[in-house]
Amino acid sequence: MSSRSQPDVPVTDGRDARWAEHRRLRRRQLVEAALRAIRAHGPGVGMDDIAAEAATSKTVLYRHLGDRNGVYFAVVEAVDALVLSDLERAMDETGRGPDGTPTDMVALVAAMTDGYLRLVERDPDIYRFVLTRPLVDPDSDPVRTISGRIGKQLADVLEVHLRRQQRDPAPATLWALAVVAAVSTAADHWLNDPTPPPRADVVAAVTDLFRPALTGQGASPTTTPTREER
């Protein structure tokens, strides 16, 4: 019989797993309470308001979420999940090709814009809370991270779209960031407009802005002409 020792097999403590799951569930409950408190008290909500909504103490909030800045990051994470989920839903609703990418980019931009405005319309105070960025280090700004993730996902789709049209895919990233910025800026203006137009009108305006580029109307040549060709 070999005397070679067997490698140690890590043992998972069931109590650790249960405690980790408990912390995850408790954090989710507290984030949901924070969202309810923001809806009830507005973007200037305090930790006392959130603790009261969660029927707990501020000590428990600090343990799971940290200070107001920690609450902010947790709320942004929740909004991030909603926005990305809406983008995936928009891709499904507008139809996907055999490669899984949307086939109608104009419809996708319209659906994406409408989904974002619906979020703002449904939860204006949560949207305002996210925009306040309380005490956030610019280098770790979660809102910028959300925009970057949405832009990256949209850029990948746009690159496939441009190649499908036999066009230069180089502008895909810039166009994606432009779409994200336009939708966000339009939503900010719409939210603060004392006499806002119907949501459908805002969606149409944003979509019409990008329609020529997405459909190839007046598209630039794929290569820059030389001086002799001009």
C-alpha positions as CSV (number, residue, x, y, z in Angstrom):
1,M,0.0,0.0,0.0
2,S,1.4,3.4,-0.9
3,S,2.3,5.6,1.9
4,R,2.0,8.8,-0.2
5,S,-0.2,11.3,1.7
6,Q,-3.4,12.4,0.1
7,P,-3.8,16.1,-0.6
8,D,-6.0,18.0,1.9
9,V,-9.5,18.5,0.7
10,P,-11.0,21.8,1.7
11,V,-14.0,21.4,4.0
12,T,-16.9,23.7,3.5
13,D,-18.5,24.8,6.7
14,G,-22.3,24.7,6.3
15,R,-22.6,27.4,8.9
16,D,-20.4,29.8,6.9
17,A,-22.5,29.2,3.8
18,R,-25.8,29.7,5.7
19,W,-24.4,32.9,7.3
20,A,-23.3,34.3,3.9
21,E,-26.7,33.6,2.5
22,H,-28.3,35.3,5.5
23,R,-26.1,38.4,5.0
24,R,-27.0,38.5,1.3
25,L,-30.7,38.3,2.0
26,R,-30.5,40.8,4.8
27,R,-28.7,43.2,2.5
28,R,-31.3,42.9,-0.2
29,Q,-34.1,43.5,2.4
30,L,-32.3,46.7,3.5
31,V,-31.8,47.9,0.0
32,E,-35.5,47.4,-0.7
33,A,-36.3,49.4,2.4
34,A,-33.9,52.1,1.3
35,L,-35.8,52.3,-2.1
36,R,-39.1,52.6,-0.3
37,A,-37.7,55.3,2.0
38,I,-36.4,57.3,-1.0
39,R,-39.8,57.1,-2.6
40,A,-41.5,58.3,0.6
41,H,-39.0,61.0,1.7
42,G,-37.3,62.0,-1.6
43,P,-33.7,62.1,-2.6
44,G,-32.7,63.8,0.6
45,V,-33.6,60.8,2.6
46,G,-31.7,60.3,5.9
47,M,-30.4,57.2,7.6
48,D,-33.0,57.5,10.3
49,D,-35.7,57.4,7.6
50,I,-34.2,54.3,6.1
51,A,-33.8,52.6,9.4
52,A,-37.4,53.3,10.3
53,E,-38.6,51.9,7.0
54,A,-36.5,48.8,7.6
55,A,-37.8,48.5,11.2
56,T,-34.3,48.2,12.4
57,S,-31.5,50.4,13.9
58,K,-28.9,52.5,12.2
59,T,-26.3,50.2,13.7
60,V,-27.7,47.3,11.6
61,L,-27.7,49.6,8.5
62,Y,-24.1,50.5,9.0
63,R,-23.2,46.9,9.5
64,H,-24.7,45.8,6.2
65,L,-24.6,48.9,4.0
66,G,-22.2,51.4,5.6
67,D,-22.9,55.1,5.8
68,R,-25.1,57.2,3.4
69,N,-22.4,56.7,0.7
70,G,-22.7,52.9,1.1
71,V,-26.5,53.2,0.8
72,Y,-26.0,55.2,-2.4
73,F,-23.7,52.5,-3.9
74,A,-26.3,49.8,-3.0
75,V,-29.1,51.7,-4.6
76,V,-27.1,52.3,-7.7
77,E,-26.4,48.6,-8.0
78,A,-30.1,48.0,-7.9
79,V,-30.8,50.6,-10.6
80,D,-27.9,49.2,-12.6
81,A,-29.6,45.7,-12.6
82,L,-32.9,47.3,-13.7
83,V,-31.3,49.3,-16.6
84,L,-29.3,46.3,-17.9
85,S,-32.4,44.1,-17.6
86,D,-34.4,46.6,-19.6
87,L,-31.7,46.7,-22.3
88,E,-31.8,42.9,-22.6
89,R,-35.6,43.0,-22.8
90,A,-35.5,45.7,-25.5
91,M,-33.1,43.4,-27.5
92,D,-35.5,40.5,-27.1
93,E,-38.6,42.6,-28.1
94,T,-37.0,44.1,-31.2
95,G,-36.0,40.7,-32.5
96,R,-32.6,39.0,-32.8
97,G,-30.8,37.5,-35.7
98,P,-29.3,34.0,-35.9
99,D,-26.2,35.3,-34.2
100,G,-28.3,36.6,-31.3
101,T,-27.8,40.3,-32.0
102,P,-30.7,42.6,-32.7
103,T,-31.7,43.1,-36.3
104,D,-33.4,46.5,-36.1
105,M,-31.1,49.0,-34.4
106,V,-33.6,51.9,-34.8
107,A,-36.3,49.9,-33.0
108,L,-33.7,49.0,-30.3
109,V,-32.7,52.6,-29.7
110,A,-36.4,53.5,-29.4
111,A,-37.1,50.6,-27.0
112,M,-34.0,51.4,-24.9
113,T,-35.0,55.1,-24.7
114,D,-38.6,54.2,-23.8
115,G,-37.4,51.8,-21.1
116,Y,-35.1,54.3,-19.5
117,L,-37.8,57.0,-19.5
118,R,-40.3,54.6,-18.0
119,L,-37.8,54.0,-15.1
120,V,-37.5,57.8,-14.6
121,E,-41.2,58.2,-14.8
122,R,-41.9,55.4,-12.3
123,D,-39.3,56.3,-9.8
124,P,-38.3,60.0,-10.2
125,D,-37.0,60.4,-6.6
126,I,-34.8,57.3,-6.9
127,Y,-33.4,58.7,-10.2
128,R,-32.7,62.0,-8.5
129,F,-31.0,60.2,-5.6
130,V,-28.8,58.4,-8.0
131,L,-27.9,61.6,-9.8
132,T,-26.8,63.4,-6.6
133,R,-23.7,61.2,-6.2
134,P,-23.3,62.0,-2.5
135,L,-19.6,62.1,-1.4
136,V,-18.6,59.8,-4.3
137,D,-15.0,59.7,-5.4
138,P,-15.0,60.5,-9.2
139,D,-12.6,57.6,-9.8
140,S,-15.2,55.2,-8.4
141,D,-18.4,56.8,-9.6
142,P,-20.9,54.0,-10.0
143,V,-23.1,56.0,-12.4
144,R,-20.1,56.3,-14.8
145,T,-19.7,52.5,-14.5
146,I,-23.3,51.9,-15.4
147,S,-23.0,54.1,-18.5
148,G,-19.8,52.3,-19.4
149,R,-21.4,48.9,-19.1
150,I,-24.4,49.9,-21.2
151,G,-22.2,51.6,-23.7
152,K,-20.0,48.5,-24.1
153,Q,-23.0,46.2,-24.6
154,L,-24.5,48.6,-27.1
155,A,-21.2,49.0,-28.9
156,D,-20.8,45.3,-29.4
157,V,-24.3,45.2,-31.0
158,L,-23.6,48.2,-33.1
159,E,-20.3,46.7,-34.4
160,V,-22.2,43.6,-35.6
161,H,-24.9,45.9,-37.1
162,L,-22.4,47.9,-39.1
163,R,-20.5,44.8,-40.4
164,R,-23.9,43.4,-41.4
165,Q,-24.4,46.5,-43.5
166,Q,-20.9,46.2,-44.9
167,R,-19.9,49.5,-43.3
168,D,-16.9,50.5,-41.2
169,P,-17.5,49.3,-37.6
170,A,-14.9,51.8,-36.2
171,P,-17.6,54.3,-35.0
172,A,-19.5,51.7,-33.0
173,T,-18.1,52.6,-29.6
174,L,-18.5,56.4,-30.1
175,W,-22.0,55.9,-31.4
176,A,-23.0,53.7,-28.4
177,L,-21.6,56.3,-25.9
178,A,-23.5,59.0,-27.8
179,V,-26.7,57.1,-27.6
180,V,-26.3,56.5,-23.9
181,A,-25.4,60.2,-23.3
182,A,-28.4,61.4,-25.4
183,V,-30.9,59.2,-23.6
184,S,-29.6,60.2,-20.2
185,T,-29.5,63.9,-21.0
186,A,-33.0,63.8,-22.5
187,A,-34.3,62.0,-19.4
188,D,-32.7,64.6,-17.1
189,H,-34.3,67.4,-19.1
190,W,-37.7,65.6,-19.4
191,L,-37.8,65.0,-15.6
192,N,-37.1,68.7,-14.8
193,D,-39.2,70.2,-17.5
194,P,-42.2,72.1,-15.9
195,T,-44.3,71.2,-19.0
196,P,-42.8,67.9,-20.2
197,P,-43.9,66.5,-23.6
198,P,-45.4,63.1,-23.8
199,R,-42.9,60.3,-23.3
200,A,-43.5,59.0,-26.8
201,D,-42.5,62.4,-28.2
202,V,-39.1,62.2,-26.4
203,V,-38.6,58.7,-27.6
204,A,-39.3,59.7,-31.2
205,A,-37.0,62.7,-31.0
206,V,-34.0,60.7,-29.7
207,T,-34.7,57.9,-32.2
208,D,-34.9,60.3,-35.1
209,L,-31.6,61.8,-34.1
210,F,-29.8,58.5,-34.7
211,R,-31.9,57.1,-37.4
212,P,-29.8,58.4,-40.4
213,A,-26.6,56.9,-39.0
214,L,-28.2,53.6,-38.0
215,T,-29.9,53.1,-41.4
216,G,-26.9,54.3,-43.4
217,Q,-28.6,57.4,-44.8
218,G,-25.8,59.7,-45.9
219,A,-23.2,57.4,-44.5
220,S,-19.6,58.4,-44.8
221,P,-17.3,56.4,-47.0
222,T,-15.5,53.5,-45.2
223,T,-12.1,55.0,-46.1
224,T,-10.9,58.6,-46.1
225,P,-10.3,59.9,-49.6
226,T,-6.7,60.9,-50.5
227,R,-5.9,64.4,-51.5
228,E,-5.7,63.4,-55.1
229,E,-9.2,61.9,-55.0
230,R,-10.8,65.1,-53.5
